[in-house]
């Protein structure tokens, strides 16, 4: 019996956070400040993922020039700031990563 309660509990914990925003979407109005803050959530999450991937190697922060991920991320960041073109930024990052792996 306890196994079924555990499965039911896990199902509720998984389902409710995904369902409630859709169920309450038309009934609740969010304050403008919260709506403005929620616009930054995807950027913050993506930045956290990329920075962790680029900086942490083997459980430690690696700021050396032999870190291929860091070199590619820096090149992509500079490209993004200068050109503001997503495809070019991705291409430069990938090319820099491949060149760094090949040369270093």
C-alpha positions as CSV (number, residue, x, y, z in Angstrom):
1,X,0.0,0.0,0.0
2,X,2.8,2.4,0.8
3,X,4.3,2.0,-2.6
4,X,1.0,3.1,-4.2
5,X,0.9,6.2,-1.9
6,X,4.5,7.0,-2.9
7,X,3.6,6.7,-6.6
8,X,0.5,8.9,-6.2
9,X,2.5,11.5,-4.2
10,X,5.2,11.6,-6.9
11,X,2.6,11.9,-9.6
12,X,0.9,14.9,-7.8
13,X,4.3,16.6,-7.1
14,X,5.1,16.2,-10.8
15,X,1.7,17.1,-12.3
16,X,0.5,20.0,-10.2
17,X,3.3,22.5,-10.8
18,X,2.9,21.9,-14.5
19,X,-0.9,22.0,-14.6
20,X,-1.7,24.9,-12.2
21,X,-0.3,27.7,-14.4
22,X,-2.5,26.6,-17.2
23,X,-5.5,26.2,-15.0
24,X,-5.2,29.6,-13.4
25,X,-3.9,31.5,-16.5
26,X,-7.1,33.5,-17.2
27,X,-8.2,33.9,-13.6
28,X,-5.2,35.6,-12.0
29,X,-3.5,38.7,-13.1
30,X,0.1,39.1,-12.2
31,X,1.5,42.4,-11.0
32,X,3.5,44.3,-13.8
33,X,6.7,44.1,-11.7
34,X,6.5,40.3,-11.5
35,X,5.7,40.0,-15.3
36,X,8.8,42.2,-16.0
37,X,10.9,40.0,-13.7
38,X,9.7,36.8,-15.3
39,X,11.1,38.0,-18.7
40,X,14.6,37.6,-17.4
41,X,14.2,33.9,-16.2
42,X,15.2,32.2,-19.5
43,X,18.2,34.4,-19.8
44,X,19.3,33.7,-16.3
45,X,18.8,30.0,-16.6
46,X,20.7,29.7,-19.9
47,X,23.5,31.9,-18.5
48,X,23.8,29.6,-15.4
49,X,24.0,26.5,-17.6
50,X,26.6,28.0,-20.0
51,X,28.8,29.5,-17.4
52,X,28.9,26.2,-15.4
53,X,29.7,24.2,-18.5
54,X,32.4,26.6,-19.6
55,X,34.2,27.2,-16.3
56,X,33.9,23.9,-14.3
57,X,36.1,21.0,-15.4
58,X,36.7,17.9,-13.2
59,X,34.9,19.5,-10.3
60,X,37.1,22.7,-10.1
61,X,36.9,26.1,-11.7
62,X,39.3,26.0,-14.7
63,X,40.3,29.5,-15.9
64,X,43.4,28.3,-17.9
65,X,43.9,28.8,-21.6
66,X,43.7,25.0,-22.1
67,X,40.0,25.1,-21.3
68,X,38.4,24.7,-24.8
69,X,34.9,25.5,-23.5
70,X,36.0,28.8,-21.9
71,X,37.8,29.9,-25.1
72,X,34.8,29.1,-27.3
73,X,32.4,30.8,-24.8
74,X,34.6,34.0,-24.8
75,X,34.8,34.1,-28.6
76,X,31.0,33.6,-28.8
77,X,30.4,36.3,-26.3
78,X,32.5,38.8,-28.1
79,X,30.8,37.9,-31.4
80,X,27.4,38.2,-29.9
81,X,28.2,41.6,-28.5
82,X,29.6,42.9,-31.7
83,X,27.3,41.4,-34.3
84,X,24.0,40.7,-32.5
85,X,23.5,37.7,-34.9
86,X,22.6,34.4,-33.3
87,X,23.7,32.1,-36.2
88,X,27.1,33.9,-36.5
89,X,27.6,33.6,-32.7
90,X,26.9,29.9,-32.7
91,X,29.1,29.3,-35.7
92,X,32.0,31.2,-34.2
93,X,31.7,29.4,-30.9
94,X,31.7,26.0,-32.5
95,X,34.6,26.9,-34.8
96,X,36.6,28.2,-31.9
97,X,35.9,25.1,-29.9
98,X,36.9,22.8,-32.7
99,X,40.1,24.8,-33.4
100,X,41.0,24.9,-29.7
101,X,40.5,21.1,-29.4
102,X,42.6,20.6,-32.5
103,X,45.4,23.0,-31.7
104,X,45.6,22.6,-28.0
